[in-house]
Amino acid sequence: MVVALAVFDFHLPDCRGLKEKRAFLRPLKSRLRGGFEISASEVAHHDLLQRAAVGVAAVGPDRSALEPLLGRVVEFVEGWAEEAGVELAALKSEFLEYGDVGAPGSSFGAEGDTEEAS
């Protein structure tokens, strides 16, 4: 199992209020969630009007399955920012690998290693 993560850090130079910031972020997050079936959330700079950070995450069987998806997401976000007149100040991404989840002999998820949801 692999988790793909990316954080997009934006500079919103013309943003003068929370409504303007939300007008940029809300549809971006909605399109990412619906169009790419990934998780997306504002993850930093909540107290700053001209900065925003959006984190995205996707889970898949292996890295080769997620690399093209992450590439399409990055391309989409870059275009979204350009159309909105917003600067994509930074982009960080990584892949976290968790081995063969569910494979015979795998200790991932073994008794005592998990917490049960209530």
Steps between C-alpha positions, in 0.01 A plus 500: 500500500624849413376842609572793267513840669539849359483845657441805283601833654331803341561873514176693443630856442162660429310335784359759739256293702401156616219481243750548217728233643208257532388584146834367377532199734148358518453423128860379468454246780163394360638442151797305636275276710244441226716498191788292631336307787767608748495667840562875504509744788634841599794405721683821596499881508146515638577833667652667190289656225759493223634148563333163471616140499299210365598141573388206290528127561425185305541133584585227251654157464841626385692813401465437127122520537517837679774687311283577194212609724722735699640639175148581376413659834811722489422603142140584595601705806763693303236589240246592768747735667598661171137561403429654841807726487647326804863399540580139578788584735603144588411139437614207711410140429596156622397138497471298820528124454345252743605169347271216399184568696292185515766277347551158661753535779468879512513639852326823399169514682589205720320471830628758747623734225167669431248711679137418447265776394206549730 
